């Protein structure tokens, strides 16, 4: 699944993404860390994976594969 970074806080390593249908999904530091990233910018395209409870479990750049997939 892909989305666009809406918010990102470097201090907490958390933020939110907008899906192409306009749905906003928050992500936490664990999802950010799972993607192996160092930083995100507003408007950046990202790949993300959801867990069984529809929470973002991994977020990474759209040019990177999702870890373990």
N, C-alpha and C positions, 0 to 999 in steps of 0.2 A: 504494500500500500504506500502511496506517496502523499505528501502534503507540503505545505509552505510554512516556514517558521513565522509565527506571529509575535511571540515574545521569547526572550531568553535572558536569564539572570546568571551571569558568570560566577557570582558568589555562591549561589545555591546549586548551580548546574541544573536548573529546572526551567520550565517554560511551557509554551503551548504551540501547537501547530494547527493550521487550518487545512482540512481536507478539501478536495476539489469541489465537493458539494456544499461547502461553507460550514461544515461541522467543525467546532473547535474541540481539540483534545489536549488535555494537559499531559506533561511528562515530568518525571522526577529525576533526581540525580542517578538513581540506579539504571534507568533506561538510557540516560546520556552516557554513563560509564560503560554500559554494555556495548555501545556502538563504537567505542574507541576514539571518540572525538576529543578535541581540545577546546573548540569554540564554535559557536553558531552565530549567524547574522540574521537580522530581520529580512524576510523575503527569500531566504535560501531554500531551495528544494531539497527535501529529505525523503529517505525511505524509512518506514516504521513498521513494527510488528506489534500486534496486540496479543495479550495473554488470554486465558480462558474467561476472564472477567471483563474483557474489552478495555483494559488499561494498556497504555503504551509500555511495552517491555523492552524495546530496543529502538533507538533512533540513530541514524547515520546519514551521511551525505548520499544524494541520489546516484552518484557515480560509484559508490561503494556497495558491495554485496552485503546483505544482512548476515551477521555472524551465525554460523551453524545452520545455514539454510542452503 
